Amino acid sequence: METNGQANGLKSKKKENGDAKDNLWSSILEEVQNQGNTKLPSNKNVLVLGDNETGKTTLVAKLQGVEDPKKGSALEYAYIDVRDEYRDDQTRLSVWVLDGDPGHTNLLKFALSEETFPHTLVLLTVAMTTPWGILDQLQSWASVLGDHIDKLDLTPGK
């Protein structure tokens, strides 16, 4: 008899946990739906960094729906149309691709500035053809990015 009571106790605890989980998701969904701003943001950017032949341009082309990407040089600019069919809204995501040549790192100032910094996602790409060099590639580009960010005036309240 005690085992049935224990089993019923476990079932009720699971049900309570399930209800709490449902309530958590319900409250999150309700909060998102009740937010005042229903328009997609228009000032978001992506900056793609990586060595040559790591698929930076191909990645952007695939996200754009382009099958035959054109190789660029130096600092490329592209955009991706983002559509929210639920809200019937559309915006444009700016995409910057820096050539893998370290000599072009001075062009980062055009893609990542004090104004765009809080609205920019940085993607680091690596060559999977040389898996033994992945860590070196990541460290190299993280260092380039860190050096550039250190030059920015990111003081709060600016």
Secondary structure, 3 states (H helix, E strand, C coil): CHHHHHHHHHHHHHHHHHHHHHHHHHHHHHHHHHCCCCCCCCCCEEEEEECCCCCHHHHHHHHHCCCCCCCCCCEEEEEEEEEECCCCEEEEEEEEEECCCHHHHHHHHHHCCCCCHHHEEEEEECCCCCHHHHHHHHHHHHHHHHHHHHHCCCCCCC
